[in-house]
């Protein structure tokens, strides 16, 4: 099976592409920059392109039996008007370009990234894939993002909407922003720490992609998150314990909003997400509990 991966050089792509190759897939990676670690594998081909723009890169989609769409700029930044436009457009236009280039009737598997932010701010409510959409900025992005991806069904594709939780992995993601503060003894909860933190270890995220590719009965939204979300204060305490550091430097909500703007609101809210589809289909998480997941990341050599 040939798989085209957009955003192949990014945080998730850098882990997913090698796993696909190890499992015998042929991979076409598409990104603006080549992988930081060169991939020496005859089954891998890299295409340098800006997927938010139509171009010759779309011709490779004709060769693909599956597409994994990971493209989108990082949301971990202050959300200025320009940043919000970039966050939105990098996701919507790439997905639209992919769907437009999909061949009719080939039955391609189209796995398109979304986020658990789809559900908005839900307090203590447990939400699975049947949960309704929220109304904040990230929720609206997710709704439009998924709407573009679902248009692939009209071309006969099996569409899987990968709703990512907060990814815990080496050299990127949330922990890359958090670890320096904790190692300098200034880590701690955000606001009151009561907000839910839907997390997933990178190994499980990668394995879940392989799982949905290989199980044709799975379609529609799928929560790529661990079955045991925690509150932010528990996450902070766990990270501090693993690093043998304190976690008493709380970031006041007003200060976080002052520093991060609207992005701060996202950090002060969350979703208590449950991966119902993966669990019911028999997917086994390697890291269902937070502490083992954090230790695996922290203890892995660079």
C-alpha positions as CSV (number, residue, x, y, z in Angstrom):
1,X,0.0,0.0,0.0
2,X,1.3,3.5,-0.9
3,X,0.6,6.3,1.6
4,X,0.9,10.0,1.0
5,X,1.7,11.9,4.2
6,X,1.4,15.7,4.3
7,X,3.3,17.5,7.1
8,X,5.7,14.5,6.9
9,X,8.6,16.4,8.4
10,X,6.7,17.8,11.4
11,X,6.4,16.6,15.0
12,X,4.0,13.7,14.3
13,X,5.2,13.0,10.8
14,X,8.8,12.4,12.0
15,X,7.5,9.6,14.1
16,X,4.7,8.2,11.8
17,X,6.7,8.0,8.6
18,X,9.4,5.6,10.0
19,X,6.6,3.5,11.6
20,X,4.8,3.2,8.2
21,X,8.1,2.2,6.5
22,X,8.8,-0.4,9.2
23,X,5.4,-1.9,8.6
24,X,6.0,-2.4,4.9
25,X,4.2,0.6,3.4
26,X,5.5,2.8,0.6
27,X,5.5,6.4,1.8
28,X,5.4,9.7,-0.1
29,X,6.2,12.5,2.3
30,X,5.1,16.1,1.4
31,X,6.3,19.1,3.3
32,X,7.9,22.5,2.9
33,X,11.2,21.2,4.4
34,X,12.8,17.7,4.2
35,X,13.0,15.6,7.3
36,X,15.6,16.7,9.9
37,X,16.8,13.1,10.1
38,X,17.4,11.9,6.4
39,X,15.4,8.8,5.6
40,X,17.5,6.2,3.8
41,X,14.8,3.9,2.6
42,X,13.9,3.0,-1.0
43,X,10.3,2.9,-0.1
44,X,10.3,6.6,0.8
45,X,10.0,9.5,-1.5
46,X,10.0,13.2,-0.4
47,X,8.2,15.9,-2.2
48,X,9.0,19.5,-1.3
49,X,5.9,21.6,-1.5
50,X,3.6,24.1,0.2
51,X,0.4,22.0,0.5
52,X,-1.7,25.1,1.2
53,X,-1.1,26.0,-2.5
54,X,-2.2,23.9,-5.5
55,X,0.7,22.5,-7.4
56,X,2.4,19.5,-9.1
57,X,2.6,17.8,-5.7
58,X,-1.1,16.9,-6.1
59,X,-0.2,14.5,-8.9
60,X,1.3,12.1,-6.4
61,X,-2.1,11.6,-4.8
62,X,-3.1,9.5,-7.9
63,X,-0.5,6.9,-6.8
64,X,-1.8,6.8,-3.2
65,X,-4.0,4.1,-1.6
66,X,-4.2,6.2,1.6
67,X,-3.6,9.8,2.6
68,X,-2.6,10.9,6.1
69,X,-3.1,14.7,6.4
70,X,-0.9,16.1,9.2
71,X,-0.4,19.6,7.7
72,X,-1.0,22.7,9.8
73,X,1.0,25.4,11.6
74,X,1.7,25.1,15.3
75,X,-1.0,26.6,17.5
76,X,1.4,27.2,20.4
77,X,1.8,30.9,19.9
78,X,0.0,34.1,20.7
79,X,-3.2,34.3,18.7
80,X,-2.9,37.6,16.8
81,X,-5.3,38.2,14.0
82,X,-2.6,37.2,11.5
83,X,-1.7,34.1,13.5
84,X,-5.3,32.9,13.7
85,X,-5.6,33.4,9.9
86,X,-2.4,31.3,9.4
87,X,-3.6,28.6,11.8
88,X,-7.0,28.4,10.0
89,X,-5.8,28.6,6.4
90,X,-2.9,26.1,6.8
91,X,-5.4,23.5,7.7
92,X,-8.4,24.2,5.6
93,X,-6.7,24.9,2.3
94,X,-4.4,21.9,2.5
95,X,-7.3,19.6,3.2
96,X,-9.3,21.2,0.3
97,X,-6.3,20.7,-2.1
98,X,-6.0,17.1,-1.1
99,X,-9.7,16.3,-1.6
100,X,-9.8,18.0,-4.9
101,X,-6.9,15.8,-6.2
102,X,-8.3,12.5,-4.9
103,X,-9.1,10.1,-7.7
104,X,-12.8,9.2,-8.1
105,X,-13.9,5.7,-7.0
106,X,-10.5,4.4,-6.0
107,X,-11.6,3.9,-2.4
108,X,-8.7,5.8,-0.9
109,X,-8.4,5.8,2.9
110,X,-8.3,9.5,3.9
111,X,-7.1,10.1,7.5
112,X,-7.3,13.8,8.2
113,X,-6.1,15.4,11.4
114,X,-8.5,17.3,13.6
115,X,-8.4,17.9,17.4
116,X,-10.3,17.2,20.6
117,X,-10.7,21.0,20.6
118,X,-13.7,20.2,18.4
119,X,-15.8,19.7,21.5
120,X,-15.1,23.2,22.9
121,X,-15.0,23.8,26.7
122,X,-17.1,21.1,28.4
123,X,-16.2,21.4,32.1
124,X,-16.4,17.9,33.8
125,X,-18.5,16.3,31.1
126,X,-17.0,13.2,29.5
127,X,-17.2,13.4,25.7
128,X,-16.7,10.7,23.2
129,X,-16.9,10.9,19.4
130,X,-20.7,11.6,19.6
131,X,-20.2,14.9,21.4
132,X,-21.4,18.1,19.8
133,X,-19.0,20.8,18.5
134,X,-18.1,23.8,20.6
135,X,-18.2,27.4,19.5
136,X,-14.7,28.8,20.4
137,X,-12.0,29.5,17.8
138,X,-10.4,26.0,17.8
139,X,-13.8,24.3,17.7
140,X,-14.8,26.3,14.7
141,X,-11.5,25.4,13.0
142,X,-12.1,21.8,13.7
143,X,-15.6,21.9,12.3
144,X,-14.5,23.5,9.1
145,X,-11.4,21.3,8.8
146,X,-13.5,18.1,9.2
147,X,-16.1,19.5,6.8
148,X,-13.5,19.8,4.1
149,X,-12.2,16.3,4.8
150,X,-15.7,14.7,4.7
151,X,-16.1,15.9,1.1
152,X,-13.8,13.1,0.2
153,X,-16.6,10.6,0.8
154,X,-18.3,11.9,-2.4
155,X,-15.2,10.4,-4.2
156,X,-15.6,7.1,-2.5
157,X,-13.0,7.6,0.1
158,X,-13.2,6.1,3.6
159,X,-12.7,9.2,5.8
160,X,-11.2,9.1,9.3
161,X,-11.2,12.3,11.3
162,X,-8.2,12.0,13.7
163,X,-9.1,14.2,16.7
164,X,-5.8,14.5,18.5
165,X,-5.4,15.1,22.2
166,X,-2.3,16.9,23.6
167,X,0.6,14.8,22.2
168,X,3.4,13.8,24.6
169,X,6.6,13.0,22.7
170,X,10.2,13.7,22.4
171,X,11.6,17.0,20.9
172,X,8.3,18.7,20.3
173,X,4.7,19.3,21.3
174,X,3.5,20.4,24.7
175,X,6.3,18.9,26.7
176,X,8.9,20.9,24.7
177,X,7.3,24.0,26.1
178,X,6.9,22.8,29.6
179,X,10.1,20.9,30.5
180,X,12.4,23.9,30.6
181,X,10.3,25.6,33.3
182,X,10.0,22.5,35.4
183,X,13.7,21.8,35.2
184,X,14.4,25.4,36.3
185,X,12.1,24.8,39.4
186,X,9.4,27.2,38.2
187,X,6.8,24.8,36.9
188,X,3.2,24.5,38.1
189,X,-0.5,24.4,37.3
190,X,-2.2,26.8,34.9
191,X,-4.9,28.9,36.7
192,X,-6.7,26.8,39.3
193,X,-5.5,23.6,37.6
194,X,-9.0,22.1,37.5
195,X,-9.3,22.0,33.7
196,X,-9.1,18.6,32.0
197,X,-6.0,17.7,30.1
198,X,-6.7,15.2,27.2
199,X,-3.3,13.7,26.5
200,X,-1.8,10.9,24.3
201,X,1.7,9.4,24.1
202,X,3.2,9.7,20.6
203,X,3.7,5.9,20.4
204,X,0.0,5.4,20.9
205,X,-0.8,8.1,18.4
206,X,1.3,6.4,15.8
207,X,-0.1,3.0,16.6
208,X,-3.6,4.3,16.3
209,X,-2.9,5.6,12.8
210,X,-1.7,2.1,11.8
211,X,-4.8,0.6,13.5
212,X,-7.3,2.7,11.6
213,X,-5.5,2.2,8.3
214,X,-5.7,-1.6,8.8
215,X,-9.3,-1.7,10.0
216,X,-11.7,-0.8,7.2
217,X,-14.8,-0.7,9.5
218,X,-13.5,2.5,11.2
219,X,-14.6,5.8,9.8
220,X,-15.7,9.2,10.9
221,X,-14.4,11.0,14.0
222,X,-11.9,9.0,16.2
223,X,-10.5,10.4,19.4
224,X,-6.7,9.9,19.4
225,X,-6.4,10.4,23.2
226,X,-5.6,8.2,26.1
227,X,-8.5,6.6,28.0
228,X,-7.5,8.3,31.3
229,X,-7.4,12.1,30.9
230,X,-6.3,14.1,34.0
231,X,-6.8,17.6,35.4
232,X,-4.0,20.1,34.7
233,X,-3.0,20.1,38.4
234,X,-2.5,16.3,38.3
235,X,-0.5,16.6,35.1
236,X,1.7,19.2,36.7
237,X,2.2,17.1,39.8
238,X,3.1,14.1,37.7
239,X,5.6,15.9,35.5
240,X,7.2,17.4,38.6
241,X,7.4,14.0,40.3
242,X,9.0,12.4,37.3
243,X,11.6,15.3,37.1
244,X,12.1,15.4,40.8
245,X,11.1,19.0,40.9
246,X,8.4,21.1,42.7
247,X,5.2,22.2,41.1
248,X,4.1,25.1,43.2
249,X,4.6,28.0,40.8
250,X,1.0,28.5,39.7
251,X,0.4,30.7,36.7
252,X,-2.5,33.0,37.6
253,X,-5.3,33.0,35.0
254,X,-5.2,36.7,34.6
255,X,-1.5,36.7,33.9
256,X,-1.7,33.8,31.4
257,X,-4.4,35.7,29.5
258,X,-2.3,38.9,29.6
259,X,0.7,37.1,28.2
260,X,-0.9,34.7,25.8
261,X,-4.1,36.4,24.9
262,X,-6.9,34.2,23.5
263,X,-4.5,31.3,23.4
264,X,-4.4,31.6,27.2
265,X,-8.1,30.8,27.4
266,X,-7.5,27.5,25.6
267,X,-4.9,26.6,28.1
268,X,-7.2,27.4,31.0
269,X,-10.0,25.2,29.6
270,X,-10.1,21.6,28.3
271,X,-12.1,18.5,27.5
272,X,-12.5,15.3,29.4
273,X,-12.2,13.1,26.3
274,X,-12.7,9.4,26.0
275,X,-11.5,7.4,23.0
276,X,-14.7,5.3,22.7
277,X,-14.2,4.1,19.1
278,X,-10.6,2.9,19.6
279,X,-11.5,1.1,22.8
280,X,-14.6,-0.6,21.3
281,X,-12.6,-1.7,18.2
282,X,-10.0,-3.4,20.4
283,X,-7.1,-0.9,20.2
284,X,-4.7,-1.5,23.1
285,X,-2.9,1.6,24.5
286,X,0.7,1.1,25.4
287,X,0.5,4.1,27.7
288,X,-3.0,4.3,29.2
289,X,-1.7,6.0,32.4
290,X,0.0,9.4,32.5
291,X,3.0,8.8,34.7
292,X,4.3,5.9,32.6
293,X,3.8,8.0,29.5
294,X,5.7,11.0,30.9
295,X,8.5,8.8,32.1
296,X,8.8,7.2,28.7
297,X,9.3,10.6,27.1
298,X,11.6,12.1,29.7
299,X,13.8,9.0,30.0
300,X,14.2,8.5,26.2
301,X,17.6,9.8,25.0
302,X,17.6,12.6,22.4
